[in-house]
Structure formats: C-alpha cells, structure tokens
C-alpha cells in the first residue's frame, strides 16, 4: 500500500528523475556508510559514546560500525521506495561483499592486499547468480506462455 502511494505521488511528477537520483544516492550511501568508522579514524575524529557501551568494553570504531549496520538497511528501504536506478544497488552489494571477507577471514593471517580482489570476485559471482535466477525465471515464464498458447490454439481449433 505504501509502495502504491509512493508510486502515485512520485512517478507522475515531472521531477521524478531527481527523485530517482535521490533514491539512488540513498542506496549508494547505504553501502558507503559501512566504512564510516574507517573514515572517522582516518580523520582522527572521535566523540564520547554512551557509558553503557564503554562499560561493555566497546570502542568508538565498533560503536560507529554498529550504528552504520543499523542505518544501512533503513537507507536501502527508503531508497528502494523512490524507485532508484538499478545500477545504484551495485555499490552496497560490493561493500557488503568486501565486508563479508573482512569479517570471515583473519587479515593478520591472510594476505589482506588481495581482499578487495576476492570481494570483487564474490561480487561478480553474486551478480552472476542474480542474473542467472532472473534469466531462469524469465525462461520458465516464457515457456509457460508458449504452453498456454499451444493449449489455447488447440482448444480454438477443436471448437
């Protein structure tokens, strides 16, 4: 229902391209926000975090990373409602692939100079799976249509 409401109010407007761009930026930001902790560390910026987190032994970077993990799906959902360009989904997909490798492997043991390359390979693999499933569904749908056409022709011919 919310999707229909957004579609009626957004798509019919003459500035819908700017809305699509804004939605695309939200989608891209949902992937890039995952690295906010690293950006703030590079800029040497910190602020006090709530004591319940420091009492639990959490450091500033982990606190920021948890916040970004919480905000990223919200940004994806908000951006998706604005009908963004599909290409924008590649940014969070790559960022999450990279994060998958950073979490899965101990970079002190594994040579981390290839982590981005491994993540890119995983990204390509995921894209292949997505497009493969999309192609398979399209193929099965077209096959079903062809079968129904044959059945309809046979019924019309016999009638």
C-alpha positions in Angstrom: 0.0 0.0 0.0 2.9 2.4 0.9 4.6 1.4 -2.4 1.5 2.3 -4.4 1.1 5.6 -2.6 4.8 6.5 -3.3 4.4 5.3 -6.9 1.3 7.5 -7.5 2.9 10.6 -5.9 6.4 10.2 -7.2 6.3 8.7 -10.7 3.7 11.1 -12.0 5.6 14.2 -11.1 7.8 15.9 -13.7 10.8 15.9 -11.4 10.7 12.1 -11.0 14.3 11.9 -12.4 15.6 13.9 -9.5 13.7 11.6 -7.1 15.2 8.6 -8.8 18.7 10.2 -8.4 18.0 10.9 -4.7 16.8 7.3 -4.2 20.0 6.1 -6.0 22.1 8.3 -3.7 20.4 6.7 -0.6 21.1 3.2 -2.0 24.8 4.1 -2.6 25.0 5.7 0.8 23.7 2.6 2.4 26.8 0.8 1.2 29.3 3.5 1.8 28.1 4.2 5.3 29.6 0.8 6.3 33.0 2.4 6.2 32.2 5.5 8.2 34.2 4.1 11.1 37.3 3.9 9.0 36.8 7.4 7.6 36.4 8.9 11.1 39.5 7.0 12.2 41.5 8.4 9.2 40.3 11.9 10.0 41.2 11.3 13.7 37.7 12.2 14.8 36.0 10.8 17.9 33.3 11.8 20.3 32.1 10.3 23.6 29.9 7.3 23.3 27.3 6.4 25.8 28.7 4.8 29.0 26.6 1.6 28.6 28.8 0.8 25.6 32.1 1.8 27.1 31.2 -0.2 30.2 30.7 -3.2 27.9 34.2 -2.7 26.5 33.2 -1.2 23.2 35.5 1.2 21.4 34.4 4.2 19.3 35.0 2.4 16.0 32.8 -0.5 16.9 30.1 1.8 18.1 30.1 3.7 14.8 30.2 0.4 12.9 27.1 -0.8 14.8 25.3 2.4 14.0 26.2 2.1 10.3 25.0 -1.5 10.3 21.7 -0.4 11.7 21.2 2.6 9.3 22.3 0.8 6.1 19.1 -1.3 5.7 16.9 1.6 6.5 18.6 3.7 3.8 18.2 0.8 1.3 14.5 0.5 2.1 13.9 4.3 1.9 15.9 4.5 -1.4 14.1 1.5 -2.9 10.7 3.2 -2.3 11.9 6.1 -4.5 12.5 3.7 -7.5 16.2 4.3 -7.9 18.3 3.4 -10.8 19.1 -0.3 -10.5 22.8 0.3 -11.1 23.0 2.0 -7.7 22.5 -1.4 -6.0 25.9 -2.4 -7.1 27.6 -0.1 -4.5 26.1 -1.7 -1.4 26.5 -5.2 -3.0 30.2 -4.6 -3.4 30.6 -3.0 0.0 28.8 -5.9 1.7 30.9 -8.4 -0.3 34.1 -6.7 1.0 32.7 -6.6 4.5 32.0 -10.3 4.2 35.6 -11.0 3.5 36.8 -8.7 6.3 34.6 -10.5 8.8 35.2 -14.0 7.5 38.9 -14.1 7.4 41.6 -13.1 9.9 43.5 -10.5 7.9 46.5 -10.9 10.2 46.9 -14.4 8.8 45.7 -14.0 5.2 47.4 -11.5 2.9 44.9 -8.7 3.0 46.3 -7.0 -0.1 44.0 -9.2 -2.2 40.9 -8.8 0.0 39.4 -6.2 -2.4 40.1 -8.6 -5.3 38.4 -11.5 -3.5 35.5 -9.3 -2.7 35.2 -8.2 -6.3 35.2 -11.9 -7.4 32.4 -12.6 -4.9 30.6 -9.5 -6.1 30.8 -10.9 -9.7 29.7 -14.3 -8.5 26.6 -12.8 -6.7 25.8 -10.8 -9.8 26.0 -14.0 -11.9 23.7 -15.8 -9.5 21.2 -12.9 -9.5 21.2 -12.6 -13.3 21.1 -16.4 -13.7 18.0 -16.6 -11.5 16.4 -13.7 -13.3 17.1 -15.4 -16.7 15.8 -18.7 -15.4 12.5 -17.2 -14.2 12.1 -15.3 -17.5 12.8 -18.5 -19.4 10.3 -20.5 -17.3 7.7 -17.7 -17.7 8.1 -17.6 -21.5 7.9 -21.4 -21.6 4.7 -21.3 -19.7 3.2 -18.7 -22.0 4.2 -20.8 -25.0 2.5 -23.8 -23.5 -0.7 -21.9 -22.7 -0.7 -20.5 -26.3 -0.5 -24.0 -27.7 -3.3 -25.2 -25.4 -5.4 -22.2 -26.4 -4.8 -22.8 -30.2 -5.7 -26.5 -29.7 -9.0 -25.5 -27.9 -9.9 -23.0 -30.6 -9.1 -25.5 -33.4 -11.2 -28.2 -31.8 -14.1 -25.8 -31.1 
